[in-house]
Amino acid sequence: MMIAPEMAYIALEVGHQGYFGPARRSTIKAGWRALQRIEEHVLSIEDFGLADDQEVIILRSKKEDFWDEGEDIEYDDTPETILYRQQVRDINEWLACADLSFDEATLNEGERFIDPNDRRLRRIFTQERFDSGGRLFGGFWQRLKKKDRFGSLMIGDEFVVELDYGQMTPRIIYGMLGEEPPADDLYSVPGFANHRSGIKRVMNAMLFSTKPLTRMPKGVRQSFARDHHITDVCRAIEAAHPAISSKFYTGIGHDTQFIESEILIDTLLHLKAMNIIALPVHDALIVPSSSQDRVKEVMLSTFKKHTGIDGLVTVERRE
């Protein structure tokens, strides 16, 4: 309707697939009537933004297959959804006022525009349940490559560090079962010592799947030797984790992701009370470098409160 000539608030250029040349994204820009109204009412960029009452709690349908992302579905509010909404809105209000800056000069030519005012987070639940998924999505920092986060993003007048929960999914499951995880790296499996990244992705696939894997997950094949078969890899993982092997192929990963999201929400609200700005990236936080020790302490104590076992937090910083 806004594109229609009698409205002319938006001008649309339709994109296309790159079948016979470079692909082009569809783009929109202000139409002549919108520009006229802006001039008439002396509006500036500060007058534009997302409505404060935009929905931040999203419920997704069950996925039909691997490629299906699930659709947003309607739901009735409960005391839990009302609480979740207020928590995310509190976090969004806090981050909207944060002193964040990004140096676009470090981006390579052709990389997408970064808007430092894009800070709105949404919490997305999956499987048509409010105890599945629950991760926070949104915020310009989530779309940045790591090199750009460390080299161009600043909180206040400080460069940032990234604190990441280590081995979070299997550790949560050990906690759910009341078991103490092995002291070693949980993704270090006998016979596959040089294939940690592949083991991590296969193990997570085993925890999200509801049936045994018959082939390597997408993009994982190159992480193993040519003679490594998926069945052998899965058996090695099961043998390395007998205490939680009963939870493989049960889809428990969706439940652990909810616990993970609760840990992140709890941590963010704690840091808000401490006046320490923290930007969430799934199971990690981007924080000012001077705050890393205090943030790490909060992350570890919150993890233990929710799981009953000790967590791991690693730190990445600008080289």
C-alpha positions in Angstrom: 0.0 0.0 0.0 2.8 2.4 0.8 4.4 1.7 -2.6 1.2 2.5 -4.5 1.4 5.7 -6.6 -1.4 7.3 -4.7 0.6 6.8 -1.5 4.2 7.1 -2.7 5.7 6.8 0.8 8.1 4.1 -0.3 10.0 3.5 -3.5 10.9 -0.2 -4.0 13.6 -1.7 -6.3 13.0 -5.4 -6.6 16.0 -7.6 -6.4 16.7 -10.9 -8.2 18.7 -14.1 -7.9 22.1 -14.2 -9.5 21.3 -16.8 -12.1 22.9 -14.9 -15.0 25.1 -12.4 -13.1 25.5 -10.8 -9.7 22.5 -11.2 -7.4 20.8 -8.0 -6.2 18.8 -7.5 -3.0 15.5 -5.8 -2.9 15.8 -2.3 -1.5 13.4 0.3 -0.3 13.9 4.0 0.2 11.7 7.0 1.1 9.2 8.0 -1.7 8.6 11.5 -2.8 5.6 12.0 -0.5 7.6 10.8 2.6 10.4 13.2 1.7 7.8 16.0 1.3 6.3 15.3 4.7 9.8 15.1 6.3 10.6 18.6 5.0 7.2 20.0 5.9 7.5 18.9 9.5 11.3 19.5 9.9 12.0 15.9 11.0 15.5 14.5 11.7 16.9 11.0 12.0 16.1 11.1 15.8 12.4 11.3 15.0 12.5 7.8 13.4 12.7 4.4 15.1 10.9 1.3 16.1 7.8 1.6 18.3 8.6 0.9 21.9 5.7 -1.6 22.1 7.0 -3.8 19.3 6.7 -7.5 20.2 10.0 -8.9 21.6 8.8 -12.4 22.6 8.5 -14.6 19.6 7.1 -18.1 19.4 8.1 -20.3 16.5 6.3 -23.3 15.1 7.9 -26.7 14.9 10.4 -27.3 12.1 9.2 -29.6 9.3 12.8 -30.4 8.3 16.4 -29.1 8.5 15.8 -26.3 6.1 12.6 -25.1 7.8 13.1 -22.1 10.0 9.7 -22.3 11.6 7.0 -19.6 11.4 6.1 -17.0 14.0 2.8 -18.1 15.6 0.2 -16.4 17.8 0.1 -17.3 21.5 -1.9 -16.4 24.6 -0.1 -14.5 27.3 0.7 -16.2 30.6 2.6 -14.9 33.7 5.7 -16.4 32.2 5.4 -14.6 28.9 4.6 -11.4 30.6 7.7 -11.7 32.7 9.9 -12.6 29.7 8.6 -9.6 27.8 9.3 -7.2 30.7 12.8 -8.6 31.1 13.7 -8.1 27.4 12.2 -4.6 27.4 14.2 -3.7 30.5 17.4 -4.9 28.7 16.5 -3.1 25.5 15.8 0.2 27.4 19.2 -0.2 29.1 21.1 -0.9 25.9 19.3 1.9 24.0 21.0 4.4 26.3 24.4 2.7 26.3 27.5 4.6 25.0 28.3 2.4 22.0 30.2 3.4 18.9 31.4 1.6 15.8 34.1 2.7 13.4 32.8 1.9 9.9 36.2 2.9 8.4 37.5 -0.6 9.3 34.9 -2.4 7.1 35.9 -3.7 3.7 34.4 -2.2 0.7 31.0 -3.7 -0.1 30.3 -4.9 3.4 26.8 -4.0 4.7 26.1 -0.8 6.5 26.2 -1.0 10.3 23.7 1.1 12.3 24.9 1.5 15.9 21.4 2.5 16.8 20.1 -0.9 15.9 20.0 -2.4 19.5 16.6 -4.0 19.8 16.7 -7.6 21.0 14.0 -10.2 20.6 13.8 -13.5 22.5 12.8 -16.3 20.1 11.3 -19.6 21.5 11.1 -22.7 19.4 9.1 -25.9 19.0 5.9 -24.1 19.9 7.0 -24.1 23.5 8.2 -21.5 26.0 10.7 -23.9 27.5 12.5 -24.5 24.2 15.1 -22.1 22.7 14.7 -18.6 24.0 17.9 -17.1 22.7 18.2 -13.3 22.2 18.5 -12.1 18.6 19.1 -8.7 17.2 21.5 -5.8 17.9 24.0 -4.6 15.3 26.9 -6.3 17.2 25.5 -9.8 16.5 26.0 -9.3 12.7 29.6 -8.2 13.0 32.5 -10.5 12.2 34.8 -11.1 15.2 37.6 -9.0 13.7 35.2 -6.1 13.5 33.9 -6.5 17.0 37.4 -6.3 18.4 38.8 -3.7 16.1 35.9 -1.3 15.6 33.3 -1.6 18.4 33.8 0.4 21.6 31.7 0.6 24.8 32.4 4.0 26.2 36.0 4.8 25.5 37.1 1.2 25.7 37.7 -1.6 23.2 35.8 -4.8 24.0 36.5 -8.4 25.0 34.2 -11.3 24.4 33.5 -13.7 27.3 32.1 -17.1 26.0 30.6 -19.9 28.0 32.6 -23.0 27.2 31.1 -26.5 26.4 27.8 -25.1 27.6 25.3 -27.6 26.2 26.9 -30.8 27.5 27.7 -29.1 30.8 24.1 -28.1 31.3 23.0 -31.7 30.6 25.5 -33.1 33.2 23.9 -30.6 35.6 20.4 -31.6 34.7 21.3 -35.3 35.5 23.1 -34.4 38.7 26.4 -35.7 37.3 29.8 -34.1 37.5 31.4 -33.6 34.1 34.8 -35.0 33.4 37.7 -32.6 34.2 38.9 -32.8 30.6 37.6 -30.9 27.6 34.2 -32.4 26.9 34.8 -32.2 23.2 38.1 -34.2 23.4 37.2 -37.7 22.4 39.7 -40.6 22.3 40.5 -41.5 18.7 39.6 -38.0 17.4 42.0 -35.8 19.3 42.7 -33.6 16.2 39.1 -33.2 15.3 37.6 -31.1 18.2 35.5 -28.7 16.1 33.9 -31.7 14.2 33.2 -33.5 17.5 31.6 -30.4 18.9 29.2 -30.1 16.0 28.4 -33.8 15.8 27.8 -33.9 19.5 25.4 -31.0 19.4 23.6 -32.6 16.5 23.2 -35.7 18.5 21.6 -33.7 21.3 19.2 -31.8 19.1 18.2 -34.8 16.9 15.4 -37.3 17.8 16.9 -40.2 15.9 20.5 -41.5 15.3 22.5 -39.7 12.8 23.1 -41.5 9.5 25.4 -38.9 7.9 27.6 -36.0 8.9 25.7 -32.8 9.7 26.0 -30.1 7.0 29.4 -28.6 6.7 31.1 -31.0 9.1 32.5 -33.6 6.7 35.7 -31.6 6.1 36.4 -31.6 9.9 37.2 -35.3 9.8 39.4 -37.7 7.8 37.9 -39.3 4.7 37.7 -42.7 6.5 35.8 -41.4 9.5 32.2 -42.6 9.4 29.4 -40.9 11.3 28.5 -44.1 13.1 32.1 -44.5 14.5 32.2 -40.8 15.5 28.8 -41.1 17.4 29.8 -44.3 19.1 33.1 -42.6 20.3 31.2 -39.7 21.7 28.7 -42.0 23.5 31.6 -44.0 25.0 33.3 -40.8 26.1 30.1 -39.6 27.9 28.4 -42.6 29.4 26.7 -40.5 32.2 24.7 -38.6 29.6 24.5 -41.0 26.7 20.8 -41.7 27.4 20.0 -38.2 26.4 21.5 -38.4 22.9 18.8 -38.5 20.2 16.1 -37.2 22.6 15.9 -33.6 21.3 17.1 -32.4 24.7 19.2 -29.7 23.0 16.1 -27.5 22.7 15.6 -27.7 26.5 19.3 -27.0 27.2 19.1 -24.0 24.9 16.2 -22.6 27.1 18.4 -23.0 30.2 21.2 -21.3 28.4 18.9 -18.4 27.5 17.7 -18.1 31.1 21.4 -18.0 32.3 22.1 -15.2 29.8 19.0 -13.2 30.8 19.8 -13.6 34.5 23.4 -12.5 33.9 22.4 -9.5 31.8 20.0 -8.2 34.4 22.7 -8.7 37.1 25.2 -6.7 35.1 22.5 -4.0 34.4 22.2 -3.6 38.2 26.0 -3.3 38.4 26.0 -0.7 35.6 28.2 -2.8 33.4 27.2 -2.7 29.7 27.1 -6.2 28.1 26.0 -7.1 24.6 24.7 -10.7 24.2 25.8 -13.0 21.3 23.9 -16.2 22.1 26.0 -17.9 24.8 28.6 -15.1 25.0 28.9 -11.5 26.1 30.7 -8.5 24.7 31.9 -6.2 27.5 34.4 -3.3 28.1 37.9 -4.7 28.6 38.2 -3.3 32.1 35.1 -5.2 33.3 36.1 -8.7 32.2 37.0 -10.0 35.7 33.8 -8.9 37.3 31.7 -10.1 34.3 33.4 -13.5 34.4 32.6 -13.8 38.1 28.9 -13.1 37.5 28.8 -15.5 34.5 30.3 -18.4 36.5 28.1 -17.8 39.6 24.9 -17.5 37.5 25.8 -20.7 35.6 26.2 -22.6 38.9 23.0 -21.2 40.3 21.0 -22.6 37.3 22.9 -25.9 36.8 24.4 -26.9 40.1 27.9 -27.4 38.5 30.8 -25.2 37.7 30.9 -23.6 34.3 33.8 -22.5 32.0 34.2 -19.0 30.6 36.9 -18.2 28.0 38.0 -14.7 27.1 38.8 -13.4 23.6 40.3 -10.0 23.0 41.8 -7.7 20.4 45.3 -8.9 19.3 
